[in-house]
Amino acid sequence: MRKYVIERTVPGAGGMTSEQLAELAGASNDVLRGLGTDIQWIESHVVDDKIYCLYAATSEEELVLEHARLGGFPADSVRRVEATIDPTTAELIQ
């Protein structure tokens, strides 16, 4: 499966309560269960008026966008992850 970063504009997202975030996560989980095992939610980061989500899926168009449509979640942009780096990546050149 490929990984995708989804940018979602959600006004006031950064000020949502833990209960509101739990409700949003539950709605997402409900949709994911219906879509099967070809899509997985890895994590999301909530900032100001945006939520950035990382998903693994076999298809951007068929699954990532379908998840957004079925759940009523915005998907302002969907970008395929080409590479992942972290602090240990620097060790490769030493």
Steps between C-alpha positions, in 0.01 A plus 500: 500500500609855430480777759307823449491832684156658497453868584156578639371850576291477814429846645575503872665157496780613730245598764295181488444323830616145556135392473462670161822342375381160626173546311688589182730201542203271559331620182822435308534153651141415404568591136831311500332181623264518206784549250690187598868427552642687199508829693644575844506818706847539651477833684384860478639832618259776600621860454300822497241456223656191340531129561784317326438127471731217405334201337621182334289388207515303180343788303474874547198553280299197593561483873645818649254723319213256554571507875477880494179494297325238713604660827425855394863596569673761285800384298652826378808324372622143485869441442674168460799462734810443289744443786514512878796640687583542868812583703649157430494568124817707547681188617479356149773735373744448787 
